Amino acid sequence: MAQKIILEVVTPERKVFSQEIDSLVVPATEGYLGVLSDHAPLVTGIFPGVLTYKSEGEEKKMAVSGGFLEVADNHAVLLADTAEKSDEINLDRAKRAKERAEKRLVERSETIDALRAEMALKRAIARIKTLQ
């Protein structure tokens, strides 16, 4: 039997997830990164995207945005700005957030914070992809 990894996902508000898993794929700063048991120790930044993990042969997804991942001794800790399991995401709300962010980026008025709108767009896209 293959060794497991303990995955913990924590945001400033709560502990979102803590469980033994088989594998993990995260949206790291240099692209998507896979983690299996006995992975070399690492610390990497996380971009908004979809975190995918396998547990007991079943693949599950979570929308994450920003933060850091530390892996050591078959323990992965993701400190995320936000994290939402697929059953916590409202698809209609995510689509509306995507439309609002796209509208703000098109308008580009002086009162609009373009970086904030871009990050909101990335979070909304991650939520939508998590449900697909």
Order of alpha helices (4+ residues) and beta strands (2+ residues): beta-beta-beta-beta-beta-beta-beta-beta-alpha-alpha
